[in-house]
Amino acid sequence: MPELNPTLKSVEQAAVVLMALGESHAAEILRHLDPREL
């Protein structure tokens, strides 16, 4: 897996990964998080 841009914040890196996964896979991951984690 390529390295993520180190200048991006953790939240931004997570957003890039979720976007790369696609809507259905990202939704499956987000479904397991509670409101504090979002």
PEVENJO-V378268 format. One record per residue. N is the residue number from 0. RES is the residue in three letters. SS is DSSP state (alpha for helix, beta for strand, coil for the rest). PSI is psi in whole degrees, 0 to 359 (* if undefined). OMEGA is omega in radians with two decimals (* if undefined). Layout:
n: (N	N)
res: (RES	RES)
ss: (SS	SS)
psi: (PSI	PSI)
omega: (OMEGA	OMEGA)
This chain:
n: (0	1	2	3	4	5	6	7	8	9	10	11	12	13	14	15	16	17	18	19	20	21	22	23	24	25	26	27	28	29	30	31	32	33	34	35	36	37)
res: (MET	PRO	GLU	LEU	ASN	PRO	THR	LEU	LYS	SER	VAL	GLU	GLN	ALA	ALA	VAL	VAL	LEU	MET	ALA	LEU	GLY	GLU	SER	HIS	ALA	ALA	GLU	ILE	LEU	ARG	HIS	LEU	ASP	PRO	ARG	GLU	LEU)
ss: (coil	coil	coil	coil	coil	coil	coil	coil	coil	alpha	alpha	alpha	alpha	alpha	alpha	alpha	alpha	alpha	alpha	alpha	alpha	coil	alpha	alpha	alpha	alpha	alpha	alpha	alpha	alpha	coil	coil	coil	coil	alpha	alpha	alpha	coil)
psi: (135	153	140	157	119	346	350	145	162	318	320	321	318	320	319	316	314	320	322	330	333	162	313	319	319	319	322	321	311	333	334	356	149	169	327	329	343	*)
omega: (-3.14	3.10	3.04	3.14	-3.08	3.13	3.10	3.06	-3.13	-3.14	3.13	3.09	3.12	3.12	3.13	3.14	3.14	3.11	-3.13	-3.14	-3.08	-3.01	-3.05	3.12	3.11	3.12	3.12	3.11	-3.10	3.13	-3.10	-3.12	3.05	-3.05	3.12	-3.10	3.13	*)
